[in-house]
Amino acid sequence: MKIKYQVIVFIAILVASSPVCFSQMSLKDSNLITEFGKHLSSDLKKDNVHGSMSAAIIKNDHVIWEAAFGYASANKDMAADTGTIYRVGSITKTFTATLLMQLVEEGKIKLDDPVENYVPEVKSLKGYSNKTMITLRQLASHTSGLKREPDMPGASVGPMEQWESILLSCIPYTSFKSRPGTAYQYSNMGYALLGLGLERASGVPYIQMLKERILVPLHMDDTFFSVPENKISRLAEGIANYDESIMDKVNSSPSLQGIIYNFGGYNVPNGGIYSTPGDLAKFIISLTGKTYLLKPESLKEMQVIPPAGRNYGLGLTISKGKQMDQIGHSGGVPGYRAQFLVEQRSGYAVILMRNYNNGKTNLGSDLQKLILKLVKDE
């Protein structure tokens, strides 16, 4: 199902921004979103890294606003627009969890299946025994007890096409931080193992499976694990500015090798996706049940926090309260930050992407503040 964009008004915002489009919204929403755009533009100026931010706002099953601010290249005055491509980092985990639930629906796997049924190599994990057997549910909810990363230098470097072999080589260098099912412990390694388990359970390579099951049905034509050559010009150049005195351009070499090798390695199922806010909106709408991708009971299962968990279900952060009922996920890799947040009662959702790491805009709290204003007096 393609999202229909019914654009009513175009206005220009200064600071080298793309057109901002408003569609089907109230005057109150229009004013709030205009202020949000000004806030992003102001923060971008203050950050002074010659970077960019792109955003989209959803109401129910429609994108009601899209905008881009700043520059897609660190060295050129090439304005970002709503078609600029960014890395989404760990938002990839939400895609992987969706694949998990699809296979559960089809009876190919069960959430509480031991991972060793599909990836017997996990028996080589440091400290693995009958007392530390891990389930698919535990991998997806970050309650497997596995450390965040393997203790193997260079694990995050390598061609995307070799991610499975790199992952397998990481297993003997990965240990437990806690006993499975007893604590929340965010683990990129856990999600990589989950991706491999799903690949083996389905008999289809992970990247191909995700494309066939999610990207193609949702017409996500600007979402990739490797940006095709004919769209490289639309890729925002990542700026790794963790240290204000050091701003490394992570994918600016003439050969474009950085695009393939930076933050690659075993990380494909936990952080490998490139997308745009508009394309990601199609996936987020599917998570609300507005387009068919998962059954309602599967979407509900993804929002169950296990007893040992914190605020994380299956590929989703969860926050419920009197004012809002939120799901979302954040992502960060060298040179890129991304966040999406959905308020389920009102149908509002916000997506924000940036091609640098540190900046004045706090993606999580700023999106939450905007949604709180939008849902007030709904």
N, C-alpha and C positions, 0 to 999 in steps of 0.2 A: 504494500500500500504506500503510495507516494504522498508526502505531505503537500498540501496545496497552500501556496503562499499568496495571500490576497493583499497586495501592497496598496495602501491608500495614499500615503504621504511619504515623500523623501525630504529629509533635511540634512544639511551638511554640518558637521561639527569640526571645529578647527583642530590643529595639531595633526595634520596629515592623516585624517581618518577617512574610512570608506563611507558611503552613504549609510544612513541609519534608517531602517524601515519599520514603520508601525502598521499593525494590522489588527482590526477587530478588537479594540480595547476601549475601556472607558476613559473619560477625561482624567479621573483620578490616577488610573494606572499609567496613562501617558505622561502625566507630570512626574510621578515617582520614577518611572523608567528614564525619563529625560535627565533627572537629577543623578541617577545611577550612572548614566553615560558620562555626565560631566565629572563625576567622581573618578571614574576610570581614566578619563583623559587627563585630569589634574594629577593623579598618581603617576601616570606614565611620564609626564613632564618632569616631576620631581625625581623619579628613578634615574633619569638621565643615562640610559644605557642604549638608546637608539633601538629599542625593542618594540614589541607590539602586544596588544591584547585583543581577543575576539570573543564575542559573547552572543548568546541566544536566550530568549525567554519563551517558555511554552505556557499556554493555557489550555488545559484538557488535551485535545489532539491536534492543536495548531501552534505553529511558531508565530508569535505575535510581534516579535522584535528581534532583529539581528543587527549587529554593528561590529566594526573593527576599528582599532585605533593604533596609530604609530606606524612603525616600519618593519617589513619582513626581513630586511637585511641589515646587519650591523654596520656595514660600510657604505651602503647606498641609500638614497632617499626613495626607496621603492615602497610605496604605501601598502600596508596590509589591507586586505579586503575580506569579505565574508566567505571567500573561497580559499583563503590561505590555510595551509595544512600545518598542523602541530602534532607533536607526540602527546598521547594521553596517559602514558605511564601506567600506573596501577589500576586505572579504570578498566584496563584489559581484564582484570580479575573478574569483573562483573560479567563480561562476555563468557569467560571460562565457566563461571558458576551457572550461567544460562544453559550452556551446552550440557553441563552436568544434569540439570533438571530435565532437559529434553530426553536424555538417555534414560533417566529414571522413568519418565512417562512411558517410554517405549519398552520398558521391562528389560533393557540390556544390562542394567546395573541397579544396585540398591545403595542408598546413602550410607548405610552402615556396613557395606562390604569392606573387608580388609583390603588395604591398598596392595598388599603382596599378592592378591589374586590376579592383579593386572600388571604389577611392576614387582616381580619377585626380587629384583635387584635391591629393594629397600632393606633386605636382610643384611646388607653390607653397611648400613648406617651405623655410626659409632654408638654403642650402647643398645643396639636393637636386640630384643628378646621377645619371648611370649608375653612378657609383662608390658612391652612397649609397642605392641601391634597398633597400627594406625588405620583409621577408617577414612573413606572418601569424605564423609561429613566433617571429620576433624580437619582434614586438609583445607576444605572450603570455608570453614569457620575460624581458621587460625587457632585451633585448639589441639593441634597435633603434638605440640611441645617442641617441634623442631626449631632450631635457631633460624634467625632471619636469613642468613647467607651461609654458604659453605665456606670452610676454612681452606680454600684453594685459590691462590693468586691467579688472576686472569680469568676467573670463571665467567665474568660478565663481558668477555671479549671473544669475538668469533663470528663467523658468518651465520646468518639466520638459518640457512639451510642445514646447518650442522648442530642445531640446538639440542636434539635428542642425544647425540653422542657426547656432547659437552656435559649435558645434565647427568648422564650415566657416570661419567668420569668424576663428577662432583660428589656422588653419593657416599663413597668411603671417607670423604672429608667433611661430612655433615654430622652434627651431633644434636642431642636433645638438650633443651634448656629446662624443660619440665616434663613430667610424665604425661602421656597423651590423655586428653579429656579432663585435665585438672586445672588448667589455666589458659588464659588468652595470651598468645605469643605470635605476633605478626611474623609471617614467614614467606618470603619470596620463594624460597626453595620448596616449601610445601605446595604452593600453587603451580610451580613447574612440574612437580611430581603428579599433581592432579591432572594437568594437561596431558602428560604422557599416558596416564592411566585411562583417560577418556579416549585417547587416540587408539590405544590397544583394544579397549572394550568395543569400540565401534568398528574397528578395522579400517578406518579412514584417517589419513594424516591430519594432525590437529589444525593446521592452517587451512587446508582444503575443507575440513569439516566446518570450521567457523564461517568460511566464505559461503558454503552451500546452505548452511542452516540459518545464518543470521544476515550476512551482508547482502546476498542476492535477494532473499525474500523481502527485505526491507528497503531494497534499492539504495543501499549505502555505497554509492559509486565513488565516493571520495575517502574511503576507509581502506587502509592497507597495512600489511606487515613490512612491505618494502615498496616505497613510493616508485611508481613506474616512471620511466625516463621522460615520457611526454607530460608528466605533472611535476617534475622536479622543480621547475621554475616557480611553482606555487608553494613550495615548502619554506616555511619560516626558518631562518637560520637560528639555531639554538645558541644561546649565550649562557655559559655556566658561570654565573657571578656569585658563587657561594662566598667568596672573599671579595669585598668591594675593590680591593687593589688588583684583583686578577679577574679578567673577563675572557675566558677561553671560548672561542667560537668552535662548537663541537662538530659541525658538519660543513665547513667552508673550504675544504681542500679542493683543488681543481679536479681531482679524480673522483670526488664525491665518495671516497672510501669510508669517510666518517659516518655517512648515513647507514652503511651496512654494518660497520664494525663497532661503533660506539654503543655501549649499553646493549650489546647483543648477547652472545654466549647462550647460557641456559635460560635466559629471561623471556623468551617468546610468549608463553602462556600467562605470565604475570605482569608484563609491562611493555609488550612489543608493538602495540597498535598506533598508527598515525590516523588522524581524522580531522574534521572541521566541526565547529559547533552545530552547524545546520545538519550535517550528516549524523552526528552523535544524537541529535534531537530525535531522529527516527527510532533509534534504539531505545532511548529513554521513554518515549511514548509507548513502546511495546511493553516496558516494565510496569506500566500503569494499567495494562490490559486493554488499552484503546485500539491496539492492533494485535492480531493473534500471533503469538510466538510461543507462549507458554499457557497452560491451563491456569485458571484462577487459583486452584489449590497449590500449584507449583510456585506461583508468585507469592502466595501466603507462606509457604514453607521457607522460601528464601529470607523471609523476615522474622524467622524464629531464632532468637538468641539462645544458644545452648547454655546449660547450667554453669559451665565453666567459662563462658564467654564474657565479653565486656559489653560493647555496643555494636556487635558485628554478627550478622546472620550468615547467609551464604552469598558471598560476593557483594554484600551491601552493608553500609553502616546504617544503624537504626537509631532513631531518636523520637520518642513519643512523649507527648505532654498535653496539657490542657489547651494550649493555643495551636500547636502544630503536631502533625504526624509525618515525620520526615524519613526518607531513605536517600542514600547518595553514595558517592565514593570520590576520593581524591587521587591524584597521580602526580608523581614527580620523578623525572630522570634528568641527567645533566643537560641543562639548556632549556628545559620545558617544565611548566606546571599546568595542571588542569583540575577542574572540579565540576561535579554536577550535584544538584540538590533538588529533590522533589518533595513538595508538600502535598500529601495524598488527599487530604480532605477538600482542599480548594482546587486542585488540579494545576497549580502553578509549579513550574520547574525552571531552574536557571542553570546555564552552562557557561563556564568561563575558561579560556585557554590563554597561555602566555608563553612567549619564547625566551624567557629568562627565569632564573630560579628565585632570587630574592628581590622583593619590592615592597612598596608601601601598601599595596592592595593585599589584604589577607583574604585569599580566595574563599576559605570556608566561612569565616565570620561575616564577611561582607555580603556573600550570597544569602546567608541566613537572615541578616538584617533587612535585606531587600524583600525577601519573601514574607517576613513578619509584617512589613509595612503593606505589602500587597494583599495579604489575607485579612488584615485588620478591617473590621466592619464589612466583611464579605457577606 
